[in-house]
Amino acid sequence: MVNEGGHIKIIIAGGGTGGHIFPGLAIAGSLRQAVPSVQILFVGAKGKMEMQRVPEAGYNIIGIDIAGFNRSSLFKNLSLPYKLLKSYFQVKKILKDFRPNAVVGVGGYSSFPVLRLAQSSGIPSFIHESNSLPGKSNLILGKRATGVFVAIDGMEKYFPEDKIVISGNPVRENIIKRANRSESIGFFGLKPDKKTVLVVGGSLGARSINEAISEHLDFFEKNNLQLIWQTGKAFSRAVIKDQLTPNIWMDAFITRMDMAYGAADVVIARAGAMTISELQVQAKASILVPYPFAAEDHQTVNAQKLVDKKAALMIADSVVKQDLINILHELLGNDKEIEILGKNIGAMAKTDADKTIANEILKRIKK
């Protein structure tokens, strides 16, 4: 049912990483495109990146006092029950004041209390599960959800089959469009006649990958290769500043990921769901190094599904320092394999996931 005044109101809950925030923003954009008068409110965790990224995109957000279980420090979990209780009352007030027609969870621990309380209040709830292996929160929430949007088939073993919609993962519009290679190479000040490797490890970087690259920087110049290297903020440039050559572009962040993909012949990355979705849309050959401490080791599951379809290569994090450069060298010397990997992963791409999700939400809440 639509609220008084004819306005549809929707809460999008979640965050913590770009892999949760960017899909939420993409869904919000498609909702707004389909119904310009829709009112959208984001709910995230105080102190997390969504509190900055969401307002930058032009949406309102309310932060709640919530935190996830800290596996590395049990002491830090002592305040968790208090935060959970406090977030319950915060969410209760948000639902009472905003009176949403639906709540959408895009992942991250801030989504759980919002969807759980919405379900208890009889408000339609929707989940977007980006990974091949769902987290515990979504497994719980999926039982009472109005709809569950998933990236791949075969998810009926985790969620009620009648609630599943295979939508794919929403990808940013500029990634879908694909940047021109010549323009992309120029953006990074590199040369168009050399093969280019893109290394990305998320906002914090991937320590094992960074160490493997930093120990073999001479490999790129010796083999007439170029490197675009997003190190993340935790890696110090000072460690390797004397080894940087004109064929290497390095920074903590990449502001134009569309250009980075556009310039790359091969990508080295973690195996998060959104990274994989972007590689699919970009049809890029890749070497994936799953983050070994991801919940339920879901990144390995994500990567293995691509390996099984000859759509990517995978290296375990434990051996990346020993094996990465050798495998990269072998791949770069095999243009046919690069072509096959790119073609196979590109065949898995879904470019309209945000529209599919938005339209399905609107259809179900208007019934």
Buried (B, 14 or more C-beta within 10 A) or exposed (E): EEEEEEEBBBBBBBBBBBBBBBBBBBBBBBBBEBBEEBBBBBBBBBEBBBBEBBEEBEBEBBBBBBBBEEEEEEEEBEEBEEBBEBBBEBBBEBBEEBBBBBBBBBBBBBBBBBBBBBBEBEBBBBBBBBBBBBBEBBBBBBEBBBBBBBBBEEBEEBBEEEBBBBBBBBBBEEBBEBBEBEEBBBBBEBEEEBBBBBBBBBEEBBBBBBBBBBBBBEBBBEBEBBBBBBBBEEBEEEEBEEEBEEBBBBEBEBEBBBBBBBBBBBBBBBBBBBBBBBBBBBBBBBBBBBBEEBBEEBBBBBBBBBBEEEBBBBBEBEEBBEBBBEBBBEBBEEEEBBEBBBEBBBEBBBBBBBBBBBBBBBEBBEE
